[in-house]
Amino acid sequence: MGRMLIVDDEMEMCDLMAQNFKMEGLEVDTAFLAEEAISKAQINKYDFMLVDLVLPGSMNGLDIIKRVRKILPNIYIVAISGFCSNEIADRVIHAGANYFAAKPFEHQELANLLHNKLINEEINLK
């Protein structure tokens, strides 16, 4: 159905999101650090990425979005964060994300969004 990379330094949150999206039929990989996420994006062809904006280390979620957008120009990127403001949403979209979701978010909201994206791509391919 589709491949997804989830990037979040909170392992329990990352594992929970991965389990939920696997039940939706997606193949899911996870990364806990920015460098790991970028490395995986260079190797794998992902359709979707969920990326937390606040991560430990020298790179944050915006850095990941910018770099992955260059590696996989057609990937659908959803940025997630516990911090929410119009300024953050604008910065996320400017970095190359397609959507911004504030934590806590409803899993079904993102699942519907991704399913709709897949359906639209299948229609456009025919």
Phi, psi and omega in degrees: 000315180178160180245139184227145171243126177251127181241112179201134181280348176274102187301319181296318179295317180298313180296319179297314178298319180299314179300315181298317181284332173296322177294338177278355178099007180271149168276128188234131169246158179232156174215143182253346180230155182300314182300319178297318180297315181294319178299315179295323179293329178289331184269321187252151176261099180267148174270328185223154172216132169254126183226125175287142182280330183257113182225153176287160178101190186277345180244146177248185182298325178297321177298317179298313181303312181299315183288317181292326178301325178287325181284315182235083186299336183261003181293145177264114186252127174247120176270140179231145179197151173282346178260130185224125173201166177297325179296316179296315179301318179296317180295322180295313181294319178297327179289339178124005177285153177268337188204151177234130178235129178275137175282143352282142179243160177277126179305318184297328178300313180288323178299315178297317179301313182289321177297318178297320178298315179297316180298317179296322178294318179297321179295317181292334180283337184277000000 
